[in-house]
């Protein structure tokens, strides 16, 4: 699966004729390798230790939705997990993974007077619809791949997970790097 559909190839790859979905798939995999992550929607579970102001940060942004939250507390009888309402997580408007926990720690906090040790949050992260910057970068990279017609700059190529180790990063032009910069760390820039 790539960051462009068949119908989007003429829009984002119109400069070079003959770009195929295979080129897009390779470009998407190269972007994932370059960025160190995939932007396709995936489910994650993080255990987050809250600050004294009940703040925390999920590992993967942007957050699509939160499906499950459990409070992990220490009681006189050991650790306990208790499910709480997902609305107890108030995500920051920038959708960068930071949040405030607005709920109570449940019965443990009420009876024993202890705040939660941490939260266990299950959520989906990625893009439901890929941003234009990501699509443009994928299209430019697919054009570069099609234009080269081979991996002359590749030192190692593995097809199962599609890992390419580049000896020449000329596929990733400064324009492509600029488009990708910020996708992994600052989703507000999209």
C-alpha positions as CSV (number, residue, x, y, z in Angstrom):
1,X,0.0,0.0,0.0
2,X,1.3,3.4,-0.9
3,X,0.6,7.0,0.0
4,X,-0.9,7.6,-3.4
5,X,-3.8,5.9,-5.2
6,X,-3.9,5.0,-8.8
7,X,-6.1,8.0,-9.6
8,X,-3.6,10.4,-7.8
9,X,-0.6,9.3,-9.9
10,X,-1.3,11.7,-12.8
11,X,-1.8,14.6,-10.2
12,X,1.3,14.0,-8.2
13,X,3.5,12.3,-10.8
14,X,2.5,14.1,-14.0
15,X,6.1,15.2,-14.7
16,X,7.3,11.7,-15.6
17,X,5.4,9.3,-17.8
18,X,4.9,5.6,-16.8
19,X,4.9,5.9,-13.0
20,X,3.2,2.8,-11.6
21,X,1.8,1.7,-8.3
22,X,4.9,-0.3,-7.8
23,X,7.0,2.9,-8.0
24,X,4.6,4.5,-5.5
25,X,4.9,1.5,-3.2
26,X,8.7,1.6,-3.3
27,X,8.6,5.4,-2.7
28,X,6.2,5.0,0.2
29,X,8.5,2.3,1.8
30,X,11.5,4.5,1.3
31,X,9.7,7.4,3.0
32,X,8.8,5.1,5.9
33,X,12.5,4.1,6.2
34,X,13.7,7.6,5.9
35,X,11.2,8.9,8.5
36,X,11.6,5.8,10.8
37,X,7.8,5.3,10.9
38,X,4.7,4.6,8.8
39,X,2.0,7.2,8.5
40,X,-0.7,4.6,7.8
41,X,-3.3,4.2,10.6
42,X,-2.1,1.7,13.2
43,X,-3.1,0.8,16.8
44,X,-0.7,1.4,19.7
45,X,-0.8,0.9,23.4
46,X,1.3,3.2,25.6
47,X,1.9,3.2,29.3
48,X,2.4,6.8,30.3
49,X,3.6,8.2,33.6
50,X,1.7,11.4,34.3
51,X,3.3,14.6,35.6
52,X,2.1,16.3,38.8
53,X,-0.2,18.4,36.6
54,X,-1.7,15.2,35.1
55,X,0.0,15.8,31.8
56,X,1.3,13.0,29.5
57,X,2.3,12.4,25.9
58,X,1.4,9.5,23.6
59,X,4.3,8.1,21.6
60,X,2.8,8.4,18.1
61,X,1.1,11.4,16.6
62,X,-1.2,12.4,15.1
63,X,-3.8,10.6,17.2
64,X,-6.9,9.5,15.3
65,X,-8.9,8.2,18.3
66,X,-8.5,6.7,21.7
67,X,-10.3,3.4,22.2
68,X,-9.3,2.3,25.8
69,X,-7.8,3.9,28.9
70,X,-6.9,2.1,32.1
71,X,-5.6,3.7,35.3
72,X,-2.6,1.8,36.7
73,X,-2.4,2.4,40.5
74,X,-0.5,1.1,43.4
75,X,-2.7,0.0,46.3
76,X,-1.7,-1.6,49.6
77,X,-2.5,-4.9,47.9
78,X,-0.2,-4.3,44.8
79,X,-0.8,-2.8,41.4
80,X,-4.3,-2.6,40.0
81,X,-5.7,-1.6,36.6
82,X,-9.1,0.0,36.3
83,X,-10.8,1.0,33.0
84,X,-11.8,4.7,32.8
85,X,-13.8,6.7,30.3
86,X,-11.8,7.6,27.2
87,X,-13.1,11.1,27.5
88,X,-10.9,11.5,30.6
89,X,-8.0,12.1,28.1
90,X,-8.2,15.6,26.9
91,X,-5.9,15.8,23.8
92,X,-4.2,19.1,23.1
93,X,-5.7,20.8,20.0
94,X,-2.4,20.6,18.1
95,X,-2.9,16.8,18.0
96,X,0.8,16.3,18.8
97,X,0.2,13.5,21.3
98,X,0.2,15.7,24.4
99,X,-2.8,15.4,26.7
100,X,-4.2,16.2,30.1
101,X,-5.8,13.5,32.2
102,X,-9.0,15.1,33.6
103,X,-10.6,12.0,35.3
104,X,-10.2,10.8,38.8
105,X,-8.2,7.7,39.5
106,X,-11.3,5.8,40.4
107,X,-11.9,4.0,43.6
108,X,-8.2,3.7,44.4
109,X,-7.9,7.5,44.5
110,X,-11.1,8.0,46.5
111,X,-10.4,5.3,49.2
112,X,-6.6,5.3,49.4
113,X,-5.9,9.0,48.4
114,X,-3.3,8.0,45.9
115,X,-3.2,9.4,42.3
116,X,-2.6,7.0,39.4
117,X,1.0,5.7,38.8
118,X,0.4,5.7,35.1
119,X,-2.2,5.3,32.4
120,X,-2.4,2.6,29.8
121,X,-3.8,4.1,26.6
122,X,-4.8,2.2,23.5
123,X,-5.2,4.5,20.5
124,X,-5.0,4.7,16.7
125,X,-2.4,6.9,15.2
126,X,-1.5,8.0,11.6
127,X,-3.5,9.8,8.9
128,X,-7.0,8.7,7.8
129,X,-6.3,10.8,4.7
130,X,-2.7,11.5,3.8
131,X,-1.7,15.2,3.8
132,X,-0.8,16.9,0.6
133,X,2.8,17.3,1.7
134,X,3.2,13.5,2.1
135,X,1.5,12.8,-1.2
136,X,3.7,15.4,-3.0
137,X,6.9,13.9,-1.5
138,X,5.8,10.4,-2.5
139,X,5.0,11.5,-6.0
140,X,8.3,13.3,-6.4
141,X,10.2,10.2,-5.1
142,X,8.2,7.9,-7.3
143,X,9.1,10.1,-10.3
144,X,12.8,9.9,-9.3
145,X,12.6,6.1,-9.0
146,X,10.9,5.8,-12.4
147,X,13.4,8.2,-14.0
148,X,16.3,6.2,-12.7
149,X,14.6,2.9,-13.8
150,X,16.9,1.0,-11.5
151,X,18.5,1.2,-8.1
152,X,22.0,2.2,-9.2
153,X,22.5,3.8,-5.9
154,X,21.3,0.9,-3.8
155,X,23.8,-1.1,-1.8
156,X,21.4,-3.6,-0.3
157,X,17.8,-4.5,-1.4
158,X,15.4,-6.7,0.6
159,X,12.0,-7.4,-0.9
160,X,10.0,-8.9,2.1
161,X,9.9,-5.8,4.2
162,X,11.4,-3.8,1.4
163,X,14.5,-2.4,2.9
164,X,16.8,-0.3,0.7
165,X,20.1,0.9,2.0
166,X,21.1,3.8,-0.2
167,X,24.7,4.7,-0.9
168,X,23.6,7.8,-2.8
169,X,20.7,9.7,-1.3
170,X,20.0,11.6,-4.6
171,X,16.5,10.1,-4.7
172,X,15.7,12.2,-1.6
173,X,16.2,15.7,-3.0
174,X,16.2,18.7,-0.7
175,X,12.7,19.5,-1.8
176,X,11.5,16.0,-0.8
177,X,13.3,16.3,2.6
178,X,11.7,19.7,3.2
179,X,8.2,18.3,2.5
180,X,8.9,15.4,4.9
181,X,10.5,17.5,7.6
182,X,7.9,18.0,10.3
183,X,5.6,15.1,9.4
184,X,7.2,13.0,12.1
185,X,7.5,15.6,14.9
186,X,5.3,18.5,14.2
187,X,1.9,17.5,12.7
188,X,0.7,21.1,12.9
189,X,2.9,22.0,10.0
190,X,0.8,19.9,7.6
